[in-house]
Amino acid sequence: MRGNLYARLGGSVFRKSDPAGYVEAMKGVSRKTMVYGGNTLLTEFRLAKGALIPGHKHPQEQTGYLVSGRLNFRIGDETMRAEAGDSWCIPGNVEHGAEALDDSVVIEVFSPVREDYLPD
């Protein structure tokens, strides 16, 4: 079953938990693409306390969930102190950034797929 569905989606149908595969995105921030299909990509981010994600934007819509930790988060002109269990949706081409107040884990979905996040 994996072969046909996997090829049609252009990504991963299932992925077992694995501590390997994280890449350093910037100082104090690592990311791992978990699974992706034809339209969406799921990524886990690990942020060290004090890590800064500078303001940036991209064409993909980005929906996220804070699994653990705390973040000061900015989306456009709005700010939020995000805590574990909080979520957000960032429209494409809207500037956003964050500061990790604690060690934090974030799960985010990008649509369409971020080509620069595809695993090698």
Beta strands, then each sheet from edge to edge (+ up, - down):
strand 1: 23-26
strand 2: 29-36
strand 3: 41-47
strand 4: 52-56
strand 5: 61-68
strand 6: 70-75
strand 7: 78-83
strand 8: 87-90
strand 9: 96-100
strand 10: 104-111
sheet 1: 1+ 2- 3+ 10- 5+ 8-
sheet 2: 4+ 9- 6+ 7-
end
